[in-house]
Structures are given as structure tokens and as C-alpha cells.
């Protein structure tokens, strides 16, 4: 390296500028630089003016030493000994002295640069050793990209002061050894007593148990009162037993299959997906609540649920104090690198509507995903490199060094509490067996598993260390092991002796007190959701009056004048007013309302305008905030995410069933980006995990010729998930009915997820309105009968749902068809079968009962209705719809219009003119050809 060229580069310019600042005011530069320049002045004398090519060689080497310090801080993690079972990849350039323009001949030279790491003037040998100890032992630290100098300094002061070397008392070490022993022995016991059963063991990563135990204590000392934990299946049983305090006996019952109850309404789940809640007492006597969320095999699906649950508790339980509760997410190396939901959740970290004060991310890095080698699992250097997108620091730590793992997680907790930011800990370890205990990993990783087979377990590694330093005796370790194995055996014996275990999961404690599991009768019972006229109009007035001292966009002023006219003159309300009145009346009654999704403040279709932006600034005005109440209205335009945000809102609703929590899709089609949350949580969590939820999903749906991506919210997908009264599915046609179903969600004594297919074109339709009396005297109507047809003349009854009703109505009214009745099924599930049966009784002369829908025959509600009524003697339904298709809708406006005309004409069997007939015939022919192809 040409040292003169090197010093004349940007480094010299930078140091020269610092030196100029120092000469003007020594206090203006960091303490380390003050000491450095003191030495520089002493060495050069009073004539020193700048850093140049003529600067003495020793000073140039001082700069090289500073470069070396920063090199270790920036890249030292690449050379840390973090892998317990195999050699690390090699990185170039390395950390050799020559890399920094230094040599062995400089090792005993004293450099003032030692001040930078707290040593003062020191030999290069000592400076380098301090850096090696800090950045290249069993802990590697990535933090220099964080960009915030305060955070960087925070890390450097703590790590370099201690050299990242844990310093625990003998008692603390013995406690860590005890927890590590519990983790190792518990897995070994399960493996020998339940041979071949899947348990997704923690073996190889057991250090996480003493680390979690320690961070609970550490967090408590820093003000944490509650932890929400999310993790996949690997190691879950160990966490349940040795952290959550789920009894070993209960776990053994599950292995024996005795937790099955044939009389239970719940179908249950495998033992390594289950959640648990408990209270633990710390060493200083404080109570800490722990919750482990249930999670399916979709490894990272629990992440947004944990964050939403945490945020809900911050809002309602802890009065906005993020320092009293913390989320911990435990990832796998393959999933944290491969699952996009991790990135979606990370992007929520600092957003106003979704922040939780920082998350501790632990990665159980087995260096393999199922059978996929890490080199095939990612392009990034580390599995945790996604953390850098949000400038989260990352620690890489050797999983065999339990003290290092514990030290790092405690440091991470301090950082979280200090800066309310996420932090990652990548625990390099291994998986003792295959993906599960019945798998053979040597099929695909023979070399790795040969090394693992020869490797001692973490307990033995730590025991040898403690024995060597005299912190424990071999006799004490053996006695402790025997005592714990005896405990496990006695718990197993007890579980075998008992015939049956009743799994009493507390569904209705805490915030859920007063609620209960719904009976089938309750799901179809009417709920009083009407609001007195004076109260409704008063709320309507407060929602439609704009403050005189603020300037709004002219179109907004006109919109609110029209809304005010609805309240003060016509007393007929459109969809947006019906929705806002539902929120306003709930707030008035003391129920908080939270609505989030893409562009929900204004509304995708510019209908809601729940939040107004002033014309001359970015200041916002929220009419719902004018309602006098202790309840809170929260509305957030979300990041462009469905999977993450829907999971978050599901978690939010899980923690507070007494608030109305709503997620709205920008277009209903887009919910399929969150299909995993719908399948694994919304539709099935109650039967799998005995966890209710009152989340509302608003999915804009309707065929208006906007193409296949903006037409269908996939009614058929929700209908195929309907069973056991698990969810509610509605497609309302009036603002009043939408008003009542939203209010009903809160005023029932149970909670079920509600999916509402909301309109688009109907938002401004003069026909899609409701009079005041429907709000003040009405209730939610599962079925709305025809009030135009003559029951004595009706030969054909058309059942329908949603927007197509208005197309059918227009045809019926135009042609004065009193012989055809149009009946709206507003609630698709639970299906109002009895009310539909009454419809048949009313229209006694009717010979045809037909389901009419806009969607293709293989989509929409028809596949469910066909199955529901195929053997039914009451209704033998036929269908009128678009022909079955692989795409939800055509992308051609003319073809859409022709298809729609065809459906309406067929519904009324009405004659058509030659021009329309030709259009219909062409469309039908094209549809039939496409279907055949």
C-alpha cells in the first residue's frame, strides 16, 4: 500500500478537518480524538498545522491504526468464531496487519489511537488483542450501518468496555447451567420415551432456554411487565415446558393422545403448534406475564399476529407505554431469509399505526432448511441480512457458548428499551436430527451430520467449562441431572396412570371476560343494534360540520354539504354515511374503533373521507374525533401489505374483543396476498386453538367491467371455509344493513370473524341508500324479501346477494314483473336456511327457485349454495351466472356488459331485441369456446 497516497485521500481530508476543529475548540471533537491530537501535537511540536504527505510516518501509522479499529468494528463479525460445527467461509480482504498498512514490526509500538477504544495510548499488540476479543470471538456484531451515531456509540462503549466477554457470578452460571440442563435432558427424555414421535426438538440450540430465562429477568429490571412470544415448531415444546411452565405431565398427556375429547366441539392441533400463557415471578419478586402464540406450520405467519397483539395491549392495557411489554420472535434461518412476511413485518417497526417499541428477533440458525443447504437457501451473506433494510443491529453468536448467547440477549433488551428499535440475534447452532425425528439427514448432508454426530451437546460443552474454572463440581452436576430425570419420570408415570386429561384452555379470561362460545342458535338470533333518532342525528351533525377556521378542498366542502343535507333535510343516508354513523355510535357508547388498510382514510373509491387533509397544509382533520367519548378512533393508511397487515389486525383484535377492529383491502381481490392468515387464523383458530376473534374484513367486490383483478373478492374461497359457525360472511345491499352488522359485531356476547363484501359502484348509486327509520328502528336483516312482487302471482323466485340485486331490480321495475320475486341473502354464512324456507312458503305458487350471481358458475356463493341445498327438499336451487371460468372476470368492457345483460335477461326469461340478442349470442359462444378450451 502506498501510504502517502493513502493519507492524501479522503481519510487525510477528514482528519485534517477534525484537526482544524480541534485547534479552534478541543471540546468540539470526541474525547478519543482530543487525546489523539494531544499526542499528535506533542510529537510534532508547535509548528503542526495540517495532515499532509510530509506528516511523520508514526502519525501516518496512527491513522492506519484508526483504520484497523474501524475495520474490526465494521467487518470483524466476518471472522468471528461463531460456527460450532464447521469452518466458516473465507472473506477477503482479511484482518491481517498488512490490510491496514501495518506489520509485526509495529506490534510493540505505542499508538495514541488506543484512546479510541478506551485503552489510552497503548501498544498495537494490546489494541489488536482488545479488538480480537471484542469482535472476533464467539460474538460477531453488525451495527456500523445503523447510521445513528448515538446508537453506534452506545454499542461501542458497552462492547469495547467489556470486550464482549460475559462476566457472570458463580450463582448466575449455575442457574444458566440448570436451565441448559433442563433443555438438554428434557429433549433426551422425550426422544427415549416417545421414540419416533415428531417433536421438532431443540437439540443443538438448547442455549436459547437459559437465554430466554435470563432476558425475562433482565427485561423485568428495565420495566417490562409482559412478553408476547412467537415461534415456529422447532423447540416449541421445550419453550412451553421450561420457559412457559406448561407442566411436563400435560405435555406427556399430549404425547399419549389423552388430551383428545370426543365430546369437545374443538378439533385441536398437534402439540408443537399450541400456545400458552402464564405468569412467572422474577428473582426480585416481580410478576411477568408470558404469552406464547399458537402458530401453524407456516413458519413466520405468527410474526404479524404477535406484533398486532402487542400493539393492542400497548394501546389498551399499558396506556401507550411501549416499555412495559415486548415482543420476541423466534425465527429459523431458512424462513427468516426466505419468507417475505418477515420483511413486511420489519417495515412496520417505526410506522405510526403499527410500531410496538422494538422486537427482539432470535434466529435458531440450524444452517439448514428441511434438507436445503444454507448456500441454496439465500443469496445474502447472513440469513439475517433482511434486518439491514430497517437498520436493525445484528449479533451473530456461537450457540455452544451459552454465556455469550445470554450476554447478547440481555444487551439486546437494553438496546430495545433505550431506543425502541428492533434487534436481531443470529444463534449459530445445528439440528441434531433431521427435519423431524423420523427423518434421515445423512441422505442429503452426510458431511455435516458426521460432524454433528461427533459434537458434544451444549450442556456437556458448558459443563466442561464450569468444571475447568471450578464453578461447579461433577458430583453436583450429576445429582442435578438425576433429580431432574426423576421428576420427568414421575410426571410421565402420573400421566400414564390417569385415563384422560381435560385440557381447560382459558378462552374467556382477562379482556375476554363476559364473552362465551356461541351456540348455533345465538349465531342466527337477532341483536338490538338500533340507535335513538336524536342520538343518531346529533352524531350525524358532528360528522358533517366542518370547522370554519380551517380551509378544505372545494370538492370536500361540497361533499360535506351533501352529507349535512342527508342529516338535516332528506334524512336518507348513503353507504359512507351509514358506515361513519356505525363508527360514531360505537364510539359514543365507549367502544374504540380501529380501521387500517391501504388508503382507508380517504377510501380507495374516494367515498369515506374519514380523515380530511387541509387545502393549504398537511394538517389532518378527523370528524369522528369530535364525538365526546373516552373511546378512541384510530385509522391508519397501511404499508402496501396484505399478509402482514391482516395478520397484525388479527392479533390486535385477539387482545381486545371490546374494540371494533377492521382491515379493509384496497380491492377485495388483494386479500389473497394474505390467504395464509385467512386459512390458518381467521377461519380455523377457534377450532384448532380455542381462540376467538372479532376481526372485521372489508373486501370491495362487484363486477363493473374493471377486469379480473378488480372484480372478485373470491366469495367462493370464504364459503368453502365455512363450517362449525366459525365465521360470518355477508354481502350487504343497503347502508342500514351494513350499519347494523358492524354494530352487531360488538353487541353480541361472542366474537366471530366477520367478512363483508363491500360495494364499489353502489357507493354513489342513488338507489343504494337507507332512510333514517332503518337505522333507528331496524336490525340486521339476514334476508331481505321482495316488496314489489305479488306473492300470489310469483312463479319464479330469484335469490341473490350484493350488487347484482340492483341490476335485477332495475329490470323488474322497468318491465313491471310482479311475477318474479327478488330475495336478497345478506348473510351468506351462517346461512339463513329457515328464513329461506319461509320464503318458499310465502311464494306458494312458485315453481322455480334460482340463485343468480355475477360471478362465474364455479365461483361466488353458488358452489356452496349448490352443496348446501343439493339434497334439500325445501329448495331445489338452480343457477344463473356467467359460465365457469379460470379467470374471475373478462378484461373487456364490452364483453362484460354483454355478459351482464345475458344474466339479467335469462333471470327474467325476457325477450330481447335483435341487436342485444346478437351480442348475447356472440358472448355466449365465446364463453362456451373458452370453457371448452
ZAMARGU-4260 file (C-alpha; in steps of 0.2 Angstrom, whole numbers, plus 5000, padded with zeros to 4 digits):
<rodrens>
0) 5000/5000/5000 | 5007/5017/4996 | 5005/5026/5012 | 5007/5043/5005 | 4993/5041/4993
5) 4983/5033/5006 | 4985/5048/5018 | 4982/5060/5004 | 4965/5053/5001 | 4948/5056/5009
10) 4955/5050/5026 | 4968/5064/5026 | 4955/5077/5022 | 4943/5071/5035 | 4956/5070/5049
15) 4963/5087/5044 | 4946/5095/5045 | 4944/5087/5063 | 4961/5094/5067 | 4956/5111/5062
20) 4941/5110/5073 | 4951/5103/5087 | 4963/5118/5086 | 4949/5130/5087 | 4940/5121/5101
25) 4946/5105/5108 | 4929/5101/5116 | 4921/5101/5098 | 4928/5084/5094 | 4926/5067/5103
30) 4936/5063/5118 | 4946/5050/5108 | 4951/5062/5095 | 4955/5075/5108 | 4968/5063/5116
35) 4974/5058/5099 | 4978/5076/5093 | 4986/5079/5110 | 4998/5066/5106 | 5000/5072/5088
40) 5004/5090/5094 | 5016/5083/5107 | 5025/5073/5094 | 5026/5087/5081 | 5028/5102/5091
45) 5020/5119/5089 | 5023/5120/5070 | 5010/5107/5066 | 4997/5115/5055 | 4989/5101/5045
50) 4989/5082/5040 | 5000/5081/5023 | 5011/5069/5014 | 5025/5076/5024 | 5017/5071/5040
55) 5029/5060/5050 | 5027/5041/5047 | 5022/5037/5065 | 5007/5049/5063 | 5003/5040/5047
60) 5003/5024/5056 | 4992/5031/5069 | 4979/5034/5055 | 4982/5016/5050 | 4978/5010/5067
65) 4962/5020/5067 | 4958/5012/5051 | 4961/4995/5059 | 4950/4999/5073 | 4936/5004/5061
70) 4940/4989/5051 | 4937/4977/5066 | 4921/4987/5070 | 4914/4985/5053 | 4920/4968/5047
75) 4926/4959/5062 | 4910/4949/5063 | 4915/4940/5046 | 4930/4932/5056 | 4921/4928/5072
80) 4921/4910/5078 | 4903/4908/5078 | 4900/4892/5070 | 4901/4877/5082 | 4901/4863/5069
85) 4910/4868/5054 | 4923/4880/5047 | 4917/4897/5041 | 4918/4904/5024 | 4933/4914/5020
90) 4932/4933/5017 | 4944/4944/5008 | 4952/4955/5012 | 4955/4948/5029 | 4961/4956/5046
95) 4979/4954/5043 | 4990/4969/5049 | 4996/4972/5031 | 4977/4975/5026 | 4979/4991/5036
100) 4997/4996/5032 | 5004/4989/5047 | 5016/4975/5051 | 5023/4964/5065 | 5037/4976/5067
105) 5024/4989/5074 | 5017/4977/5087 | 5026/4984/5102 | 5024/5002/5096 | 5013/5013/5107
110) 4999/5022/5097 | 4988/5036/5104 | 4974/5028/5094 | 4971/5016/5108 | 4961/5030/5116
115) 4948/5027/5103 | 4944/5010/5111 | 4946/5016/5129 | 4964/5009/5132 | 4973/5026/5131
120) 4990/5026/5122 | 4994/5008/5120 | 5004/4995/5111 | 4997/4989/5094 | 4998/4972/5101
125) 4986/4977/5115 | 4975/4987/5104 | 4973/4972/5092 | 4970/4960/5106 | 4956/4971/5113
130) 4948/4971/5095 | 4950/4952/5093 | 4942/4949/5110 | 4928/4961/5106 | 4923/4957/5088
135) 4931/4941/5083 | 4927/4928/5097 | 4911/4919/5099 | 4901/4935/5096 | 4900/4945/5080
140) 4892/4962/5079 | 4885/4971/5064 | 4880/4988/5069 | 4890/5001/5059 | 4877/5003/5046
145) 4864/5009/5058 | 4868/5027/5053 | 4863/5035/5070 | 4879/5040/5079 | 4871/5039/5096
150) 4867/5021/5093 | 4884/5017/5086 | 4892/5025/5101 | 4880/5016/5113 | 4886/4999/5106
155) 4904/5003/5105 | 4905/5009/5123 | 4897/4994/5130 | 4905/4981/5119 | 4923/4988/5120
160) 4922/4991/5138 | 4918/4973/5142 | 4927/4966/5126 | 4910/4957/5123 | 4916/4945/5136
165) 4902/4940/5148 | 4905/4942/5167 | 4893/4932/5177 | 4893/4927/5195 | 4895/4909/5200
170) 4877/4908/5205 | 4872/4915/5188 | 4882/4902/5179 | 4874/4888/5189 | 4857/4895/5185
175) 4861/4895/5167 | 4868/4878/5168 | 4852/4872/5177 | 4841/4879/5163 | 4853/4872/5150
180) 4852/4855/5158 | 4833/4856/5159 | 4833/4859/5140 | 4845/4846/5135 | 4838/4832/5147
185) 4820/4836/5143 | 4824/4833/5124 | 4833/4817/5128 | 4819/4811/5139 | 4806/4814/5125
190) 4817/4805/5112 | 4819/4789/5123 | 4802/4788/5130 | 4792/4793/5114 | 4803/4785/5101
195) 4800/4791/5083 | 4786/4803/5088 | 4788/4820/5080 | 4793/4834/5092 | 4804/4845/5082
200) 4817/4845/5095 | 4828/4860/5101 | 4844/4848/5102 | 4859/4858/5096 | 4851/4875/5100
205) 4847/4872/5119 | 4856/4888/5124 | 4841/4898/5119 | 4832/4892/5135 | 4844/4899/5148
210) 4845/4915/5137 | 4826/4917/5137 | 4825/4914/5156 | 4838/4927/5158 | 4831/4940/5147
215) 4814/4939/5156 | 4824/4944/5172 | 4833/4957/5163 | 4818/4965/5155 | 4809/4965/5171
220) 4823/4975/5179 | 4820/4988/5165 | 4802/4989/5167 | 4795/4975/5156 | 4779/4968/5163
225) 4774/4956/5149 | 4782/4947/5134 | 4772/4941/5119 | 4782/4927/5110 | 4780/4920/5093
230) 4790/4905/5086 | 4788/4890/5074 | 4788/4872/5079 | 4806/4869/5082 | 4810/4870/5100
235) 4792/4875/5105 | 4789/4860/5117 | 4805/4865/5126 | 4800/4883/5127 | 4782/4878/5133
240) 4790/4867/5147 | 4805/4876/5153 | 4800/4894/5150 | 4781/4895/5149 | 4780/4882/5164
245) 4767/4871/5155 | 4768/4855/5165 | 4778/4841/5159 | 4764/4830/5164 | 4752/4840/5152
250) 4765/4838/5138 | 4766/4819/5141 | 4747/4818/5140 | 4748/4825/5123 | 4761/4813/5118
255) 4750/4799/5124 | 4735/4806/5115 | 4725/4808/5131 | 4720/4826/5128 | 4708/4821/5115
260) 4690/4823/5120 | 4677/4816/5109 | 4663/4827/5116 | 4673/4843/5113 | 4667/4855/5099
265) 4686/4858/5095 | 4696/4848/5083 | 4713/4853/5091 | 4730/4854/5083 | 4747/4845/5085
270) 4756/4848/5101 | 4770/4858/5093 | 4759/4871/5087 | 4750/4875/5103 | 4751/4892/5113
275) 4751/4895/5131 | 4750/4909/5144 | 4757/4910/5161 | 4764/4922/5175 | 4781/4920/5181
280) 4790/4928/5196 | 4807/4935/5194 | 4821/4934/5206 | 4817/4951/5213 | 4799/4947/5216
285) 4791/4955/5201 | 4777/4946/5191 | 4779/4945/5172 | 4766/4938/5161 | 4771/4927/5146
290) 4761/4923/5131 | 4767/4911/5118 | 4755/4912/5102 | 4749/4897/5093 | 4756/4895/5076
295) 4753/4884/5061 | 4767/4876/5050 | 4768/4892/5040 | 4784/4896/5049 | 4783/4915/5050
300) 4764/4918/5049 | 4764/4921/5068 | 4775/4937/5066 | 4762/4950/5062 | 4750/4942/5074
305) 4762/4944/5089 | 4765/4962/5084 | 4747/4966/5082 | 4743/4958/5099 | 4757/4968/5107
310) 4751/4984/5100 | 4734/4981/5106 | 4740/4979/5123 | 4751/4994/5122 | 4736/5004/5117
315) 4723/4997/5129 | 4732/4989/5144 | 4748/5000/5145 | 4741/5017/5140 | 4753/5018/5126
320) 4769/5014/5136 | 4780/5003/5125 | 4792/5000/5138 | 4781/4989/5148 | 4778/4975/5135
325) 4790/4967/5122 | 4788/4955/5108 | 4800/4941/5105 | 4800/4932/5088 | 4810/4916/5086
330) 4814/4913/5068 | 4823/4899/5059 | 4837/4903/5047 | 4829/4897/5031 | 4812/4905/5035
335) 4819/4922/5041 | 4829/4923/5024 | 4815/4915/5013 | 4798/4921/5019 | 4793/4938/5013
340) 4782/4941/5028 | 4797/4944/5039 | 4801/4959/5028 | 4783/4965/5028 | 4783/4965/5047
345) 4800/4973/5049 | 4793/4988/5038 | 4780/4991/5052 | 4793/4994/5065 | 4793/5013/5065
350) 4776/5016/5057 | 4763/5026/5067 | 4749/5013/5067 | 4760/4998/5069 | 4775/5001/5080
355) 4777/4991/5096 | 4793/4998/5103 | 4805/4986/5096 | 4806/4967/5094 | 4819/4955/5100
360) 4822/4943/5085 | 4830/4927/5089 | 4836/4916/5075 | 4839/4897/5078 | 4851/4895/5064
365) 4852/4877/5061 | 4862/4880/5045 | 4849/4870/5035 | 4831/4871/5030 | 4822/4855/5029
370) 4836/4847/5018 | 4841/4863/5009 | 4859/4868/5012 | 4861/4887/5018 | 4871/4890/5001
375) 4855/4886/4992 | 4843/4895/5004 | 4849/4913/5001 | 4860/4925/4991 | 4864/4936/5006
380) 4879/4933/5017 | 4869/4930/5033 | 4851/4924/5035 | 4848/4940/5045 | 4853/4952/5031
385) 4835/4957/5029 | 4837/4966/5046 | 4848/4979/5037 | 4834/4986/5027 | 4827/4994/5043
390) 4844/4997/5051 | 4842/4984/5064 | 4858/4979/5073 | 4863/4960/5072 | 4873/4949/5083
395) 4880/4933/5077 | 4884/4921/5092 | 4890/4903/5094 | 4876/4893/5101 | 4888/4882/5110
400) 4893/4897/5121 | 4878/4899/5132 | 4886/4913/5142 | 4888/4923/5126 | 4870/4920/5120
405) 4864/4925/5137 | 4875/4941/5137 | 4870/4946/5120 | 4851/4944/5123 | 4852/4955/5138
410) 4862/4968/5128 | 4848/4967/5115 | 4835/4970/5128 | 4844/4985/5135 | 4845/4992/5117
415) 4827/4989/5114 | 4822/4998/5130 | 4834/5013/5126 | 4830/5016/5108 | 4813/5007/5105
420) 4820/4998/5090 | 4822/4980/5083 | 4837/4970/5086 | 4842/4953/5079 | 4852/4939/5087
425) 4858/4925/5075 | 4862/4910/5086 | 4873/4899/5075 | 4869/4881/5081 | 4864/4865/5072
430) 4850/4852/5072 | 4854/4836/5080 | 4842/4826/5070 | 4833/4828/5053 | 4819/4840/5050
435) 4809/4829/5062 | 4815/4814/5072 | 4809/4802/5059 | 4819/4810/5046 | 4837/4804/5040
440) 4848/4820/5037 | 4863/4810/5031 | 4853/4807/5014 | 4857/4825/5010 | 4870/4831/5022
445) 4882/4817/5026 | 4897/4828/5030 | 4888/4840/5041 | 4880/4826/5051 | 4896/4817/5053
450) 4902/4832/5062 | 4886/4834/5072 | 4887/4816/5077 | 4904/4819/5084 | 4900/4835/5093
455) 4896/4836/5111 | 4879/4843/5116 | 4879/4861/5123 | 4877/4855/5141 | 4892/4845/5140
460) 4902/4859/5132 | 4897/4871/5146 | 4899/4858/5160 | 4917/4856/5155 | 4920/4874/5155
465) 4912/4876/5173 | 4922/4861/5179 | 4938/4868/5172 | 4936/4885/5181 | 4929/4877/5197
470) 4912/4885/5196 | 4903/4868/5199 | 4908/4850/5204 | 4905/4835/5194 | 4895/4827/5209
475) 4883/4842/5209 | 4880/4841/5191 | 4876/4823/5191 | 4865/4825/5206 | 4856/4839/5197
480) 4853/4828/5182 | 4847/4813/5192 | 4835/4824/5201 | 4828/4831/5185 | 4826/4815/5177
485) 4817/4808/5192 | 4805/4822/5191 | 4802/4819/5172 | 4799/4801/5176 | 4787/4804/5190
490) 4777/4816/5179 | 4777/4803/5165 | 4771/4789/5177 | 4757/4800/5183 | 4751/4804/5165
495) 4751/4786/5161 | 4741/4782/5177 | 4727/4794/5173 | 4714/4789/5160 | 4710/4806/5152
500) 4716/4824/5153 | 4704/4838/5152 | 4713/4852/5143 | 4705/4868/5151 | 4711/4882/5140
505) 4706/4898/5147 | 4697/4906/5132 | 4687/4919/5142 | 4699/4927/5155 | 4706/4944/5155
510) 4699/4955/5141 | 4688/4941/5136 | 4678/4940/5152 | 4660/4941/5150 | 4660/4933/5132
515) 4657/4915/5128 | 4657/4902/5114 | 4642/4905/5103 | 4629/4892/5101 | 4621/4889/5084
520) 4605/4897/5090 | 4614/4913/5095 | 4623/4915/5078 | 4606/4917/5070 | 4597/4927/5084
525) 4593/4945/5081 | 4603/4958/5090 | 4596/4975/5095 | 4608/4987/5086 | 4595/5002/5083
530) 4600/5019/5089 | 4588/5033/5095 | 4584/5046/5082 | 4590/5061/5092 | 4607/5052/5096
535) 4609/5047/5078 | 4606/5064/5071 | 4617/5073/5084 | 4631/5061/5079 | 4627/5064/5061
540) 4628/5083/5063 | 4645/5082/5072 | 4652/5071/5057 | 4646/5083/5044 | 4650/5100/5051
545) 4667/5107/5045 | 4676/5119/5057 | 4675/5137/5050 | 4693/5141/5054 | 4700/5128/5043
550) 4701/5128/5024 | 4697/5112/5015 | 4697/5107/4996 | 4682/5113/4987 | 4676/5096/4982
555) 4677/5091/5001 | 4667/5106/5006 | 4653/5101/4993 | 4654/5083/4999 | 4651/5088/5017
560) 4637/5100/5012 | 4629/5085/5004 | 4631/5074/5019 | 4624/5088/5030 | 4609/5088/5019
565) 4607/5070/5022 | 4606/5073/5041 | 4596/5089/5041 | 4585/5088/5026 | 4582/5071/5017
570) 4587/5060/5032 | 4592/5047/5019 | 4609/5041/5020 | 4622/5033/5008 | 4635/5020/5011
575) 4648/5031/5018 | 4637/5039/5030 | 4630/5023/5036 | 4647/5017/5039 | 4653/5033/5048
580) 4637/5033/5059 | 4641/5015/5064 | 4658/5020/5070 | 4651/5036/5078 | 4638/5027/5088
585) 4650/5014/5094 | 4662/5027/5100 | 4648/5036/5109 | 4644/5020/5118 | 4663/5019/5123
590) 4669/5006/5111 | 4685/5010/5102 | 4686/5008/5083 | 4702/5004/5073 | 4702/5004/5054
595) 4718/5000/5044 | 4722/4996/5026 | 4729/5003/5010 | 4721/5021/5008 | 4707/5019/5021
600) 4707/5037/5027 | 4700/5043/5011 | 4695/5026/5004 | 4701/5018/4988 | 4685/5024/4979
605) 4685/5041/4987 | 4670/5038/4997 | 4674/5038/5015 | 4684/5054/5019 | 4685/5049/5037
610) 4701/5060/5038 | 4702/5076/5029 | 4718/5085/5023 | 4718/5104/5024 | 4719/5113/5007
615) 4734/5123/5012 | 4744/5111/5023 | 4747/5093/5028 | 4737/5095/5043 | 4723/5082/5045
620) 4705/5084/5052 | 4695/5069/5058 | 4677/5072/5061 | 4675/5056/5072 | 4687/5064/5084
625) 4673/5077/5088 | 4662/5064/5097 | 4663/5066/5116 | 4669/5049/5122 | 4683/5041/5131
630) 4684/5028/5117 | 4697/5030/5103 | 4695/5031/5084 | 4711/5025/5076 | 4713/5025/5057
635) 4729/5021/5048 | 4734/5020/5030 | 4744/5005/5030 | 4760/5000/5021 | 4757/4991/5004
640) 4755/4974/5013 | 4741/4962/5014 | 4749/4947/5023 | 4757/4957/5036 | 4744/4970/5040
645) 4729/4957/5040 | 4740/4946/5052 | 4743/4962/5063 | 4725/4967/5064 | 4720/4949/5068
650) 4732/4950/5083 | 4726/4967/5088 | 4708/4960/5089 | 4714/4945/5098 | 4719/4956/5113
655) 4704/4967/5114 | 4687/4960/5109 | 4678/4975/5115 | 4685/4986/5101 | 4679/4985/5083
660) 4695/4981/5073 | 4694/4982/5054 | 4705/4978/5040 | 4700/4984/5023 | 4708/4978/5007
665) 4711/4991/4993 | 4702/4979/4981 | 4694/4963/4988 | 4704/4953/4976 | 4720/4958/4985
670) 4716/4948/5001 | 4723/4933/4993 | 4740/4940/4997 | 4735/4936/5015 | 4727/4919/5011
675) 4738/4911/5024 | 4731/4922/5038 | 4713/4918/5032 | 4716/4900/5032 | 4726/4897/5047
680) 4719/4910/5059 | 4703/4919/5053 | 4694/4903/5048 | 4701/4890/5060 | 4709/4897/5075
685) 4694/4894/5086 | 4693/4875/5082 | 4712/4872/5082 | 4717/4883/5097 | 4701/4888/5106
690) 4705/4906/5102 | 4690/4918/5097 | 4692/4934/5087 | 4680/4948/5081 | 4691/4955/5067
695) 4681/4963/5053 | 4687/4961/5035 | 4680/4973/5022 | 4683/4967/5004 | 4676/4978/4990
700) 4668/4966/4977 | 4657/4968/4962 | 4658/4966/4943 | 4659/4983/4935 | 4670/4979/4920
705) 4686/4983/4928 | 4695/4967/4923 | 4699/4951/4933 | 4710/4960/4946 | 4697/4972/4952
710) 4680/4962/4952 | 4680/4947/4964 | 4685/4946/4982 | 4683/4927/4980 | 4667/4924/4989
715) 4669/4905/4985 | 4686/4904/4995 | 4677/4910/5011 | 4662/4900/5008 | 4672/4884/5007
720) 4680/4888/5024 | 4663/4890/5032 | 4659/4876/5045 | 4655/4875/5063 | 4649/4893/5064
725) 4667/4898/5063 | 4665/4914/5053 | 4652/4926/5047 | 4651/4931/5028 | 4640/4945/5022
730) 4636/4954/5006 | 4625/4969/5011 | 4615/4979/4999 | 4610/4994/5010 | 4619/5006/5021
735) 4607/5002/5035 | 4611/4984/5035 | 4630/4987/5034 | 4627/4999/5049 | 4619/4986/5059
740) 4631/4972/5055 | 4645/4982/5061 | 4637/4987/5077 | 4631/4969/5080 | 4649/4963/5080
745) 4651/4972/5096 | 4634/4970/5105 | 4634/4951/5104 | 4641/4941/5119 | 4653/4931/5107
750) 4665/4935/5094 | 4667/4928/5077 | 4677/4935/5062 | 4666/4945/5050 | 4669/4946/5031
755) 4659/4959/5022 | 4660/4960/5003 | 4658/4979/5001 | 4652/4989/4986 | 4661/5000/4973
760) 4649/5007/4960 | 4635/5007/4973 | 4644/5019/4984 | 4637/5033/4974 | 4621/5025/4967
765) 4605/5035/4971 | 4596/5018/4974 | 4609/5011/4987 | 4603/5022/5001 | 4593/5019/5018
770) 4580/5030/5027 | 4583/5036/5045 | 4570/5024/5051 | 4580/5009/5046 | 4594/5015/5057
775) 4583/5020/5072 | 4571/5005/5072 | 4579/4992/5062 | 4591/4977/5065 | 4602/4967/5054
780) 4592/4958/5041 | 4600/4941/5035 | 4587/4940/5022 | 4578/4955/5013 | 4562/4950/5004
785) 4554/4957/4989 | 4542/4972/4992 | 4536/4974/4974 | 4531/4957/4968 | 4514/4950/4970
790) 4516/4934/4981 | 4500/4927/4973 | 4507/4929/4955 | 4525/4924/4958 | 4531/4909/4948
795) 4550/4912/4949 | 4560/4917/4965 | 4577/4924/4962 | 4589/4923/4976 | 4604/4934/4975
800) 4617/4944/4985 | 4626/4960/4983 | 4627/4972/4968 | 4618/4961/4956 | 4602/4964/4966
805) 4601/4982/4959 | 4603/4976/4941 | 4589/4963/4944 | 4578/4977/4952 | 4580/4989/4938
810) 4574/4975/4926 | 4560/4970/4937 | 4554/4988/4939 | 4556/4993/4921 | 4546/4978/4915
815) 4534/4978/4929 | 4537/4960/4933 | 4527/4956/4948 | 4528/4938/4944 | 4546/4937/4948
820) 4552/4940/4966 | 4570/4945/4970 | 4576/4940/4988 | 4592/4946/4995 | 4603/4934/5005
825) 4613/4947/5015 | 4621/4935/5026 | 4629/4920/5016 | 4635/4911/5032 | 4629/4906/5044
830) 4616/4903/5030 | 4598/4908/5035 | 4591/4892/5030 | 4575/4894/5040 | 4571/4911/5033
835) 4574/4905/5015 | 4562/4891/5019 | 4549/4904/5024 | 4552/4912/5008 | 4546/4897/4999
840) 4531/4895/5010 | 4526/4913/5006 | 4528/4911/4987 | 4517/4895/4986 | 4514/4896/4968
845) 4532/4897/4963 | 4539/4883/4953 | 4557/4889/4951 | 4570/4894/4964 | 4586/4901/4956
850) 4602/4908/4963 | 4608/4922/4952 | 4626/4929/4953 | 4638/4939/4943 | 4652/4928/4946
855) 4656/4913/4935 | 4647/4897/4940 | 4662/4889/4948 | 4665/4904/4959 | 4654/4916/4970
860) 4642/4909/4983 | 4635/4896/4971 | 4646/4881/4974 | 4642/4882/4992 | 4623/4885/4989
865) 4623/4870/4977 | 4631/4859/4990 | 4620/4866/5004 | 4604/4863/4995 | 4608/4849/4983
870) 4599/4836/4994 | 4587/4848/5002 | 4568/4846/4999 | 4564/4864/5003 | 4574/4872/4990
875) 4580/4864/4974 | 4590/4878/4968 | 4596/4881/4950 | 4609/4894/4945 | 4610/4908/4933
880) 4628/4915/4931 | 4642/4918/4920 | 4649/4902/4913 | 4663/4894/4923 | 4680/4901/4920
885) 4698/4901/4925 | 4699/4919/4927 | 4687/4929/4938 | 4681/4941/4925 | 4684/4947/4907
890) 4696/4962/4904 | 4685/4969/4890 | 4672/4981/4895 | 4660/4977/4880 | 4661/4958/4884
895) 4657/4962/4902 | 4642/4972/4898 | 4636/4958/4886 | 4638/4945/4899 | 4629/4955/4912
900) 4614/4958/4900 | 4614/4940/4897 | 4612/4936/4915 | 4598/4948/4918 | 4589/4943/4903
905) 4590/4925/4907 | 4584/4928/4925 | 4568/4935/4919 | 4567/4925/4903 | 4563/4941/4894
910) 4563/4943/4875 | 4577/4953/4869 | 4579/4964/4853 | 4589/4958/4838 | 4604/4969/4842
915) 4605/4963/4861 | 4602/4945/4855 | 4616/4946/4843 | 4628/4952/4857 | 4622/4939/4869
920) 4624/4925/4856 | 4642/4931/4852 | 4646/4932/4871 | 4639/4915/4875 | 4648/4907/4860
925) 4664/4915/4866 | 4662/4909/4884 | 4657/4892/4879 | 4673/4891/4867 | 4684/4897/4881
930) 4676/4885/4893 | 4679/4870/4881 | 4697/4875/4878
</rodrens>
